Amino acid sequence: MNPVTRRILILLFSTLAAHAGAQALEPDIIVTKVINAPVAEVWKAWTTPDGIESFFAPRAAKVVAEPGGAFELWFGLDQPEGSRGSEGCLFHSVLPMQQLVFEWNAPPTIPTIRRLRTLVYLDFKPLDGNRTSLTLRNFGYGQGEEWARAKAYFAAAWPAVMASLEKRFART
């Protein structure tokens, strides 16, 4: 399915769910950190290649922080195409300095569900003293052994990513 069709379907289902009185989904994984930097700097860390590479991935292959824009980070630089990282993932929503929503895929070690996606929400809140409260919420894990493995993987990985961001902005 091409990215535009996927985006249209997601918006259609979201609209239908909202009008049907659907209950809000609870996130599968939640991580909150207080970052010692203003929102603008933390935002830049998540929305630019240089920022991503400073705490998250060795290479931010494509980062276009707009709805439908690419969010492709490479972790396995020497791996074959399709196994390097978040290839094919997109931003879904961008509310500047407030919220980012992007797709995320399972690691290459779980190929049966890799082409499927979860959603990651990042909520940015300014705090006194030029600090930022950043909450990561990861939604959309399915049922079954592969999904359980992916969720367990990211239940450990997302806190490590957020700790790396916190360290990136640590004040000495």
C-alpha positions as CSV (number, residue, x, y, z in Angstrom):
1,M,0.0,0.0,0.0
2,N,1.4,3.4,-0.9
3,P,2.0,6.0,1.8
4,V,-0.8,8.3,0.6
5,T,-3.4,5.5,0.6
6,R,-2.2,4.3,4.0
7,R,-2.5,7.9,5.4
8,I,-6.0,8.3,3.9
9,L,-7.1,5.0,5.4
10,I,-5.8,5.9,8.9
11,L,-7.5,9.2,8.8
12,L,-10.8,7.6,7.6
13,F,-10.7,5.0,10.4
14,S,-9.8,7.6,13.0
15,T,-12.7,9.8,11.9
16,L,-15.1,6.8,11.9
17,A,-13.9,5.7,15.4
18,A,-14.3,9.3,16.8
19,H,-17.9,9.5,15.4
20,A,-18.8,6.0,16.7
21,G,-18.0,7.0,20.2
22,A,-15.1,4.7,20.5
23,Q,-13.1,4.5,23.7
24,A,-9.6,6.0,23.6
25,L,-6.9,3.4,23.3
26,E,-4.5,3.0,26.2
27,P,-0.8,3.2,25.2
28,D,1.1,-0.1,25.2
29,I,4.3,1.7,26.4
30,I,4.7,5.0,28.2
31,V,8.0,6.8,29.0
32,T,8.3,10.3,30.5
33,K,11.5,12.2,31.0
34,V,12.3,15.7,32.1
35,I,14.9,17.1,29.7
36,N,17.3,19.9,30.7
37,A,16.7,21.9,27.5
38,P,13.9,24.2,26.2
39,V,11.2,22.7,24.0
40,A,12.7,24.2,20.8
41,E,16.0,22.3,21.4
42,V,14.3,19.0,22.2
43,W,12.0,19.4,19.2
44,K,15.0,19.9,17.0
45,A,16.6,16.8,18.4
46,W,13.6,14.7,17.2
47,T,12.9,16.5,13.9
48,T,16.3,17.0,12.2
49,P,18.9,14.5,11.0
50,D,21.6,16.1,13.1
51,G,19.3,16.0,16.1
52,I,18.4,12.4,15.7
53,E,22.0,11.3,15.2
54,S,23.0,13.1,18.4
55,F,21.1,10.7,20.6
56,F,19.1,8.0,18.8
57,A,20.4,6.5,15.5
58,P,23.8,6.4,13.8
59,R,22.2,7.7,10.6
60,A,19.0,9.7,10.1
61,A,18.5,8.6,6.4
62,K,15.3,10.6,5.9
63,V,13.6,12.9,8.3
64,V,10.9,15.2,6.9
65,A,8.9,16.5,9.9
66,E,5.5,17.0,8.2
67,P,2.5,14.8,7.8
68,G,3.3,12.1,5.3
69,G,7.0,12.9,5.6
70,A,9.7,10.2,6.0
71,F,10.9,9.1,9.4
72,E,13.6,6.7,8.4
73,L,16.5,6.0,10.9
74,W,19.2,3.5,10.2
75,F,20.7,1.5,13.0
76,G,22.3,-1.3,10.9
77,L,24.2,0.7,8.4
78,D,25.8,-2.4,6.8
79,Q,22.5,-4.4,6.7
80,P,20.6,-5.1,3.5
81,E,17.9,-2.6,2.4
82,G,14.7,-3.2,4.4
83,S,16.7,-4.3,7.5
84,R,18.6,-1.1,8.4
85,G,16.1,0.5,10.6
86,S,12.7,2.3,10.4
87,E,12.7,2.2,6.6
88,G,9.3,3.2,5.2
89,C,8.0,4.8,8.4
90,L,6.3,8.2,8.2
91,F,5.2,11.1,10.3
92,H,1.5,11.2,10.8
93,S,1.0,14.4,12.7
94,V,3.2,17.4,13.5
95,L,2.0,20.0,15.9
96,P,5.1,22.2,16.2
97,M,6.7,22.3,19.7
98,Q,3.7,20.3,21.0
99,Q,3.4,16.8,19.5
100,L,4.9,14.5,17.0
101,V,3.2,11.3,15.8
102,F,5.1,8.8,13.7
103,E,5.0,5.1,12.6
104,W,7.4,2.6,14.0
105,N,8.2,-0.9,12.8
106,A,9.4,-4.1,14.5
107,P,13.1,-5.0,14.5
108,P,14.4,-7.1,11.5
109,T,14.7,-10.0,13.9
110,I,10.9,-10.3,13.8
111,P,10.3,-10.3,10.0
112,T,6.7,-11.7,10.1
113,I,5.3,-8.3,11.5
114,R,8.1,-5.9,10.4
115,R,5.9,-4.5,7.5
116,L,3.2,-3.6,10.1
117,R,3.4,-0.5,12.2
118,T,2.8,0.9,15.6
119,L,2.3,4.6,16.3
120,V,4.6,6.7,18.6
121,Y,3.3,9.9,20.1
122,L,5.7,12.4,21.6
123,D,4.2,15.1,23.7
124,F,6.4,18.2,24.5
125,K,5.6,20.4,27.5
126,P,7.6,23.4,28.6
127,L,8.7,23.5,32.3
128,D,10.3,26.2,34.4
129,G,14.0,26.6,34.1
130,N,14.2,26.0,30.4
131,R,13.3,22.3,30.8
132,T,10.9,20.1,28.9
133,S,8.7,17.3,30.0
134,L,8.7,14.7,27.1
135,T,6.2,11.8,27.1
136,L,6.5,9.0,24.6
137,R,3.4,6.8,24.1
138,N,3.6,3.8,21.8
139,F,0.3,2.3,20.6
140,G,-0.8,-0.5,18.4
141,Y,0.8,-3.8,19.3
142,G,-1.2,-6.7,18.1
143,Q,-1.8,-10.2,19.5
144,G,0.4,-13.2,19.3
145,E,4.0,-14.3,20.0
146,E,5.7,-12.0,17.5
147,W,3.8,-8.9,18.8
148,A,4.7,-9.9,22.3
149,R,8.4,-10.1,21.4
150,A,8.2,-6.7,19.7
151,K,6.5,-5.1,22.6
152,A,9.0,-6.6,25.1
153,Y,11.8,-5.3,22.8
154,F,10.5,-1.8,22.8
155,A,9.5,-1.8,26.5
156,A,13.2,-1.9,27.0
157,A,14.3,0.2,23.9
158,W,12.1,3.2,24.4
159,P,13.3,4.0,27.9
160,A,16.9,3.6,26.6
161,V,16.2,6.1,23.8
162,M,14.7,8.6,26.2
163,A,17.6,8.1,28.7
164,S,20.0,8.8,25.8
165,L,18.1,12.0,25.0
166,E,18.2,13.0,28.6
167,K,22.0,12.4,28.7
168,R,22.4,14.3,25.5
169,F,21.1,17.4,27.2
170,A,22.5,16.8,30.7
171,R,23.9,19.9,32.3
172,T,27.4,19.5,33.7
